[in-house]
Amino acid sequence: MRELRYLFALLVGSKRKYVDPSRAVEILKDAFKSNDSQQQDVSEFTHKLLDWLEDAFQIKAEEERDGEKPKNPMVELFYGRFLAVGVLEGKKFENTEMFGQYPLQVNGFKDLHECLEAAMIEGEIESLHSENSAKSGQEHWFTELPPVLTFELSRFEFNQALGRPEKIHNKLEFPPILYLDRYMHKNREITRIKRDEIKRLREYLTVLQQRLERYLSYGSGPKRFPLVDVLQYALEFASSKPVCTSPVDDLDASAPSSGTLPAQTTPSTIEQQGPSSSDVPSTSPVQRSVIHKPFTQSRIPPDLPMHPAPRHITEEELSVLEGCLHRWRTEVENDTRDLQESISRIHRTIELMYSDKTMVQVPYRLHAVLVHEGQANAGHYWAYIYDHHQNRWMKYNDISVTKSTWEELERDSFGGYRNASAYCLMYINDKEQYLMQEEFNKETGQILVGMDTLPSDLRDYVKEDNKRFEKELEEWDTELAQKAQQEKLLSQIPRAPAPSPAPVQAGEPEYLEQPSRTDLSKHLKEDSVQAINKALSEQEDRGPEAIMDMNSDNTPAQPAPNQRVVEVAIPDVGTFVIESEEGGYDDEVMLTPNMQGIIMAIGKARNVYDRCGPEAGFFKAIKLEYTRLLKLAQEDPPPECDYRLRHAIVYFIQNQAPKKIIERTLLEQFGDHNLSFDERCRNIMKVAQAKLEMIKPDEVNMEEYERWHQDYRNFRETTMFLMVGLEFFQKKSYMEALLYLIYAYQNNKELLSKGPYRGHDEELISHYRRECLLKLNEHAAALFESGDDQEVNNGLIIMNELIVPCLPLLLVDEMEEKDIVAVEDMRNRWCSYLGQEMEPNLQEKLTDFLPKLLDCSTEIKGFNDPPKLPSYSTHELCERYARIMLSLSRTPADGR
């Protein structure tokens, strides 16, 4: 009792995020432990807990009484009384009984009132109102309701065929406000009258529904149709006009009919069939050949009717038939509508039977709902409790306490959705305001909140615990500060200075047209611009190979002694000779798509460079490259050809990065030292580097610049996670694939939260993550079924270390219905073992494991560190990504 007081006091006044109930729970477990050491059913546990508390309060009350009858707060809060009135073997009886948790059956009922009606009437009660009947039965009538009324919903039943308990997942609705007037003893006479009236209405309702069913399902065969449709079809058939006669008519016309020709035979038919065949005996072989003759001699009409139609009907017959069918159809429609309206009125009458003023005087408000998810032998529990001061529902799920809504409560508590449903409802008397009002200080009249509501001994206990918690926080902060200081000392290593930011004109100049150096005159700048415009008007863009093959007017300089000459084949560009100083050329960088594009742009700008100098050549080249990248960003390529992987600037353009971020990135690419392999590229590189130096610190936000580039690095990293995960998946290495796909999905989700083009197709990653979990779940289940200790342990390791930590990731987004269904499939796979015959050690392991699997918490638990990614060049990354995406595109539609 003392530990429970401490526990509830901490819940009221503790500063901790959550309170550890272990000490109180251990005491309760020892007190309630049964002889066979089986797990306690939750209802049994609750009953024993209330009984224990009642006994404890009773002892305390008897110690403190002063000659008066002791009052037990547990009895006054949770216990009520009902009167049992009935007949047993022809003899009437009345008993008054006390109840705490009122048990209700769920199976076969749709709402709480139906459950209560069934629970209040047992057996055949017709004898209660007559003097001579010997039938047995009884009614229950509440004589005294407790302030806190608890309904225990029985959602478990024993399956005799399978020899095991099963959970009932049927939907059962319950209202936020429950009026209990109809169940009170003082209202029993009027309630009996209303019950008799409802019974009569329901019997009449059954008759009407049967009559309506005959209209809606008409016919005597296995297939039934609405009668109004049958009449409509008949009317359509009668009104149809055939376009031509059927080929079968030609066949019938050539065959004898009782020795005479049909009266309706057309002249064309007679001509086609030739002489009459009536004189030929019907059994002769000749007759058989004549019967088949029309198939070879007559032509089938080309215009067949679109639907069946009567062959012979007069206008008079059609008029009479249409009139009858129209009239019958109208009569049937009216009868159907009248029946439906009558049924609706009766339903409405039954619903309003207890809505008069005299039957809404005992309101009880829903205060708490206890929910169970899982199967009969295992599962997870949580609760919804209404906060009367904030007027909202709160969800209490282990250490997680979150705001909730009535819609979420309905979904999780009514049943019929997933495996979750309410097993206990707690209503409080809506007229007993002390149950929900704030407490006030009797002397000052001020509202008591928090620890002020506690007795002095509990208040002191909570204060001491809060002091211990504050000391723990101080120690933790000190430890963190020490770690931070160590990291700071380690990080104080000299680093190369960052390049100076580059300026951009204040106006809106043409893309990347930077002003000349400040010491250049305006006259020189204007001349340069004019020269560029003239060169642009004369120059015609050519292909990369033609550009590389162009002969310059200047004789190329011979390589210096300290230079090397290398022949390089660059994809999409061509093969050419590069002159580079020793150590100044990076083969891998030269093969990147960025460098390929820059070399192509410089080659195309050759004429401008030769005529107007390096700066004009630089402007021409950078415009050409930006135009090319902009075009790529505007295309919609297939998944295997993702231009974002090839060019960071394409990624920036698609995601609407600031212009200055794009400008600086492009300048840095043109300023790459690997461009120093010939004089023209080296001079353009120097112009780009000079313009980078001209950017002032306040013109480009370097923190923002770094964030954009970090996002792009994250995008490439996510691509690698996805690519490696899919490669492992296709090799059926699901354990290796899972972690890569998990991190791919999480990183991609974070990227997509910033924009739709920041990451990859979320549905694709979600699908393979889900499939990977399902494959591993099946594999783990197969290992468990083997019965071998080592394989069973391996299967449970897979579940505990890989699958169970991933389930919250699938449940956190309730819009992802496929993920929720997958989680249910995995849980049902393991719950199917419940009740099956297995070795005791397997049963014990299953019992220990299932609560973890059925835990509905969406709290994301820690994962292992991200798997180490290999280092890929841009060229290799694009090739491998294209290969894996192409292999997915060849998978059948149902393979995803």
Secondary structure, 3 states (H helix, E strand, C coil): CHHHHHHHHHHHHCCCCCCCCHHHHHHHHHHHCCCCCCCCCHHHHHHHHHHHHHHHHHHHHHHHCCCCCCCCHHHHHHCEEEEEEEEECCEEEEEEEEECEEEEECCCCCEHHHHHHHHHEEECCHHHHCCCCCCCEEEEEEEECCCEEEEEEECEEEECCCCEEEECCCCCECCCEEECHHHEHHHHHHHHHHHHHHHHHHHHHHHHHHHHHHHHCECCCCCCECHHHHHHHHHHHHHCCCCCCCHHHHHHHHCCECCECCCCCCHHHHHHHCCCCCCCCCCCHHHHHHHHHHHHHCCCCCCCCCCCCCCCCCHHHHHHHHHHHHHHHHHHHHHHHHHHHHHHHHHHHHHCCCCCHHHCCCEEEEEEEEEEEECCCCEEEEEEEEECCCCEEEEEECCEEEEECHHHHHHHHCCCECCEEEEEEEEEECCCHHHCCCEECCCCCCEECHHHHCCHHHHHHHHHHHHHHHHHHHHHHHHHHHHHHHHHHHHCCCCCCCCCCCCCCCCCCCCCCCCCCCCCCHHHHHHHHHHHHHHHHHCCCCCHHHHHHCCCCCCCCCCCCCEEEEEEEECCCEEEEEEEECCCCCHHHHCCHHHHHHHHHHHHCHHHHHHHCHHHHHHHHHHHHHHHHHHHHHCCCCCCCCHHHHCHHHHHHHCCCCHHHHHHHHHHHHCCHHHCCCHHHHHHHHHHHHHHHHCCCCCCCHHHHHHHHHHHHHHHHHHHHHHHHHHHHHCCCHHHHHHHHHHHHHHHHHHHCCCCCCCCCHHHHHHHHHHHHHHHHHHHHHHHHHCCHHHHHHHHHHHHHHHHHHHHHHHCCCCCHHHHHHHHHHHHHHHCCCCCCCCHHHHHHHHHHHHHHCCCCCCCCCCCCCCCCCCCCHHHHHHHHHHHHHHHHCCCHHHC
